[in-house]
Amino acid sequence: MQKQPSLPPEIKFCRLELPPEFPIALMPEDKWYSSLQTGVMLHFHNCLQVGYCEEGQGYTMIDGMLYPYEKGTVSIIPAKSPHFCTSQRNVVSHWKWLYLDPLSLLPRTDHSKENALLAILYGRDKLSYTISWADHPQIIQIVRSIILELEGREQGYHTAVRGLVQAFSAILVRLAASGAPQTETGLSTTLQLIAPAVEYITLHYTESITVPHLAALCHISPTHLRRMFRQIMDCSPLEYLQLTRMEAACALLTHTDISVLEVGSRAGFATSTCFTRQFKKTFGTTPGQWRLQKVRRRPQSPGE
């Protein structure tokens, strides 16, 4: 039986309800991503998202642009900016994510700073979306301190977090006001060259995708695309497509109760045999066995 064509995944709005009295939340692992730390879903939020990479290496796509990250990188994602993360091949990345409304955490005293912060919060003033220790060690230190305060929840941590957010916001406003252009390197140029192909795979992984079509999106030859993909992503375009489908399958196996047959179909595999064969090749076990192992290991929440 021929598989019916399916609609591509949409860019999803993932709304967060932050407590109005203390509008900041910490997620040890981003629930919008699969267990293998690849964002199989292009999505956006209603608040500022700040991430700290504890381990790993890969790329974050924000507003159609690719940015490299590694251990110790801070990622700053404005509200309503479509984004996703992808680890390099055979690398598992671990992040901690902050979701916050900095304006509501700050004292309402300086309206000019509020307007400057609003421009950053909604992406009207462009900053470096990924920041390393070499770029701005202060920002790295402050983000790590906010995470430690929220994890420890010791007496007075609300006050401490508000102070840290105030310092963090002041530095962002200063950087935006400086208007210093980002230095474009050979790596960043290559990243943006293949970004249309990466984004297309993220949105259309359930469909049949060819390398010539991806190359046409990037306005380069298929040979050049394969070479650039291998250099940046450490895999070919079609290997990356398969990895994206595997990520989608793992997310569905972990977070839904649908059948393995349906998981394979939703993840973009033409047949259940093809899905099982590729899954076993990647993980050394069948999708059903992997799901059972995952359920056994998953800790229960206090309310369960």
C-alpha positions as CSV (number, residue, x, y, z in Angstrom):
1,M,0.0,0.0,0.0
2,Q,1.4,3.4,-1.0
3,K,1.8,5.8,1.9
4,Q,-0.4,8.8,1.8
5,P,1.4,12.2,1.8
6,S,1.3,13.9,5.1
7,L,1.3,17.6,6.0
8,P,4.6,19.0,7.2
9,P,5.0,19.8,10.9
10,E,4.0,23.4,11.7
11,I,6.0,25.9,13.7
12,K,4.4,25.4,17.1
13,F,3.6,28.0,19.7
14,C,4.7,26.6,23.1
15,R,3.1,28.9,25.7
16,L,4.4,29.0,29.2
17,E,2.3,30.3,32.1
18,L,4.8,31.9,34.4
19,P,3.8,32.8,38.0
20,P,2.9,36.5,37.9
21,E,4.6,37.2,41.3
22,F,7.8,35.6,40.2
23,P,7.8,35.1,36.4
24,I,10.8,32.8,35.9
25,A,11.0,29.0,35.5
26,L,13.9,26.6,35.3
27,M,13.7,23.4,33.2
28,P,16.6,21.0,33.8
29,E,15.9,19.5,30.3
30,D,13.8,21.4,27.8
31,K,10.5,19.4,27.5
32,W,10.0,20.7,23.9
33,Y,13.0,18.6,22.8
34,S,13.3,14.9,22.5
35,S,15.3,12.7,24.9
36,L,18.3,12.8,22.5
37,Q,18.5,16.6,22.8
38,T,17.6,17.4,19.2
39,G,14.8,19.8,18.7
40,V,12.6,18.0,16.2
41,M,10.1,20.7,16.3
42,L,10.6,24.3,15.2
43,H,8.8,26.3,17.9
44,F,8.6,29.6,19.8
45,H,7.6,30.9,23.2
46,N,5.8,33.9,24.7
47,C,8.8,34.8,26.9
48,L,12.6,35.2,26.8
49,Q,14.4,31.8,26.8
50,V,18.0,31.6,28.1
51,G,19.9,28.3,28.0
52,Y,23.1,27.1,29.5
53,C,24.9,24.1,27.8
54,E,26.3,21.8,30.4
55,E,27.6,19.2,28.0
56,G,27.7,18.6,24.2
57,Q,28.2,20.4,20.9
58,G,25.9,21.3,18.1
59,Y,23.9,24.1,16.5
60,T,20.9,26.2,17.4
61,M,18.7,27.6,14.7
62,I,17.0,30.9,15.6
63,D,15.0,32.9,13.1
64,G,16.4,30.9,10.2
65,M,20.1,31.4,11.2
66,L,22.4,28.7,12.5
67,Y,24.6,29.4,15.5
68,P,27.2,26.9,16.9
69,Y,27.2,26.0,20.6
70,E,29.5,23.9,22.9
71,K,29.9,23.2,26.6
72,G,29.6,26.5,28.5
73,T,27.7,28.4,25.9
74,V,24.7,30.5,26.8
75,S,21.8,30.8,24.3
76,I,19.5,33.8,24.3
77,I,16.3,33.4,22.4
78,P,13.8,36.3,22.2
79,A,10.1,35.7,22.6
80,K,8.3,34.7,19.4
81,S,11.6,33.7,17.7
82,P,11.2,30.2,16.0
83,H,14.1,28.0,17.0
84,F,15.4,24.5,17.6
85,C,18.6,22.8,18.7
86,T,20.5,20.0,17.1
87,S,23.5,18.1,18.5
88,Q,26.3,17.0,16.3
89,R,26.2,13.4,15.2
90,N,26.9,10.9,18.0
91,V,26.9,13.7,20.6
92,V,24.3,14.0,23.4
93,S,23.9,17.6,24.6
94,H,22.6,18.6,28.1
95,W,21.0,22.0,28.7
96,K,19.4,23.9,31.5
97,W,16.8,26.4,30.3
98,L,15.4,29.5,31.9
99,Y,12.1,31.0,30.8
100,L,11.5,34.5,32.1
101,D,9.8,37.8,31.8
102,P,12.6,40.1,32.8
103,L,10.5,43.3,32.8
104,S,8.2,41.9,35.5
105,L,11.3,40.9,37.6
106,L,12.8,44.4,37.6
107,P,11.8,47.5,39.6
108,R,9.7,49.8,37.5
109,T,11.9,52.9,37.7
110,D,13.6,53.6,34.4
111,H,11.2,53.6,31.4
112,S,14.0,54.2,28.9
113,K,15.7,50.9,30.1
114,E,12.3,49.2,29.9
115,N,11.9,50.1,26.3
116,A,15.4,49.0,25.5
117,L,14.8,45.7,27.2
118,L,11.5,45.2,25.3
119,A,13.4,45.6,22.0
120,I,15.7,42.8,23.1
121,L,12.9,40.7,24.5
122,Y,11.1,40.6,21.2
123,G,14.1,40.5,18.9
124,R,13.9,44.1,17.5
125,D,17.5,44.7,18.7
126,K,19.7,41.9,17.5
127,L,22.3,40.4,19.8
128,S,24.5,37.4,19.6
129,Y,22.1,34.6,20.2
130,T,24.9,32.3,21.5
131,I,27.5,33.6,23.9
132,S,30.7,31.9,25.0
133,W,33.0,32.6,28.0
134,A,35.5,34.3,25.6
135,D,32.7,36.6,24.4
136,H,31.2,37.7,27.7
137,P,32.2,35.9,30.9
138,Q,29.9,38.1,33.0
139,I,26.9,36.8,31.2
140,I,27.9,33.2,31.6
141,Q,28.6,33.7,35.4
142,I,25.2,35.4,35.9
143,V,23.2,32.8,34.1
144,R,24.9,30.0,36.0
145,S,24.2,31.9,39.3
146,I,20.5,32.3,38.5
147,I,20.3,28.5,37.8
148,L,22.1,27.7,41.1
149,E,19.7,30.0,43.0
150,L,16.6,28.4,41.4
151,E,17.9,24.9,42.1
152,G,18.9,25.6,45.7
153,R,15.8,27.6,46.6
154,E,17.5,28.8,49.8
155,Q,16.1,31.6,52.0
156,G,16.0,34.8,50.1
157,Y,16.5,33.3,46.7
158,H,13.7,35.4,45.1
159,T,15.6,38.5,46.0
160,A,18.9,37.1,44.8
161,V,17.4,36.0,41.4
162,R,15.8,39.5,40.9
163,G,19.2,41.1,41.5
164,L,20.9,38.7,39.1
165,V,18.2,39.3,36.4
166,Q,18.7,43.0,36.8
167,A,22.4,42.7,36.2
168,F,21.8,40.3,33.3
169,S,19.3,42.8,31.7
170,A,21.6,45.8,32.2
171,I,24.5,44.0,30.3
172,L,22.1,43.0,27.5
173,V,20.9,46.6,27.1
174,R,24.5,47.8,27.1
175,L,25.5,45.3,24.4
176,A,22.5,46.4,22.3
177,A,23.2,50.1,22.8
178,S,26.9,49.6,21.7
179,G,25.7,48.5,18.3
180,A,28.9,46.6,17.7
181,P,28.4,44.4,14.6
182,Q,29.1,40.7,15.0
183,T,32.2,39.5,13.4
184,E,31.4,37.1,10.5
185,T,33.8,34.2,10.3
186,G,34.3,31.5,7.7
187,L,32.3,29.1,9.9
188,S,29.3,31.5,10.3
189,T,29.2,32.0,6.5
190,T,29.2,28.2,6.0
191,L,26.5,27.7,8.6
192,Q,24.2,30.2,7.0
193,L,24.9,28.6,3.6
194,I,23.3,25.3,4.7
195,A,20.7,26.8,7.0
196,P,17.8,26.7,4.5
197,A,18.4,22.9,4.1
198,V,18.6,22.3,7.8
199,E,15.4,24.3,8.4
200,Y,13.6,22.5,5.5
201,I,14.5,19.1,6.9
202,T,13.2,20.2,10.3
203,L,9.8,21.2,8.9
204,H,9.4,18.5,6.2
205,Y,11.1,15.4,7.6
206,T,7.9,13.4,7.2
207,E,8.1,13.9,3.4
208,S,10.4,12.5,0.7
209,I,13.4,14.8,0.5
210,T,16.2,14.7,-2.1
211,V,19.7,16.3,-2.0
212,P,19.2,18.2,-5.3
213,H,16.1,19.9,-3.8
214,L,18.0,20.8,-0.6
215,A,20.9,22.1,-2.7
216,A,18.5,24.3,-4.8
217,L,17.2,25.9,-1.6
218,C,20.7,26.8,-0.7
219,H,21.6,27.9,-4.2
220,I,24.6,25.6,-4.4
221,S,25.3,22.3,-6.1
222,P,24.5,18.9,-4.5
223,T,28.2,18.1,-4.3
224,H,28.9,21.4,-2.5
225,L,26.0,20.8,-0.1
226,R,27.2,17.3,0.8
227,R,30.7,18.6,1.4
228,M,29.4,21.5,3.6
229,F,27.1,19.3,5.5
230,R,29.9,16.8,6.2
231,Q,32.1,19.6,7.4
232,I,29.6,21.2,9.7
233,M,27.1,18.5,10.8
234,D,29.5,15.5,10.6
235,C,27.1,13.7,8.4
236,S,25.5,13.8,4.9
237,P,22.1,15.6,4.3
238,L,20.2,12.3,4.1
239,E,21.9,11.0,7.2
240,Y,20.8,14.1,9.0
241,L,17.3,13.5,7.7
242,Q,17.3,10.0,9.1
243,L,18.7,11.3,12.5
244,T,15.8,13.9,12.6
245,R,13.3,11.1,11.9
246,M,14.8,9.0,14.7
247,E,14.6,12.0,17.1
248,A,10.9,12.4,16.2
249,A,10.3,8.7,16.7
250,C,12.0,8.7,20.1
251,A,10.0,11.7,21.2
252,L,6.7,10.0,20.2
253,L,7.7,6.7,21.8
254,T,8.6,8.5,25.1
255,H,5.7,11.0,25.3
256,T,2.8,9.2,23.6
257,D,1.0,5.9,23.8
258,I,0.4,5.5,20.1
259,S,1.4,2.2,18.4
260,V,4.9,1.6,17.1
261,L,3.4,1.4,13.6
262,E,1.9,4.8,14.0
263,V,5.1,6.2,15.4
264,G,7.0,5.1,12.3
265,S,4.4,6.7,10.0
266,R,4.4,10.0,11.9
267,A,8.2,10.1,12.0
268,G,8.3,9.9,8.2
269,F,9.2,6.2,7.5
270,A,7.6,4.7,4.4
271,T,6.9,1.3,6.0
272,S,7.1,-0.3,9.5
273,T,9.8,-2.6,8.3
274,C,11.9,0.3,7.2
275,F,11.3,2.0,10.6
276,T,12.2,-1.0,12.7
277,R,15.3,-1.8,10.6
278,Q,16.6,1.8,10.9
279,F,15.8,2.0,14.6
280,K,17.6,-1.2,15.4
281,K,20.6,-0.1,13.3
282,T,20.7,3.1,15.3
283,F,20.0,1.9,18.8
284,G,20.6,-1.8,18.8
285,T,17.1,-2.7,19.8
286,T,13.5,-2.5,18.5
287,P,11.3,0.5,19.0
288,G,9.0,-1.5,21.3
289,Q,11.8,-2.7,23.5
290,W,13.3,0.8,23.6
291,R,10.0,2.2,24.8
292,L,9.7,-0.4,27.5
293,Q,13.2,0.4,28.8
294,K,12.5,4.1,28.7
295,V,9.3,3.7,30.7
296,R,11.0,1.6,33.4
297,R,13.8,4.2,33.8
298,R,11.5,7.3,33.8
299,P,11.1,8.7,37.3
300,Q,7.6,9.5,38.4
301,S,6.6,13.0,39.3
302,P,5.3,13.7,42.9
303,G,1.8,13.8,41.6
304,E,1.8,10.4,39.9
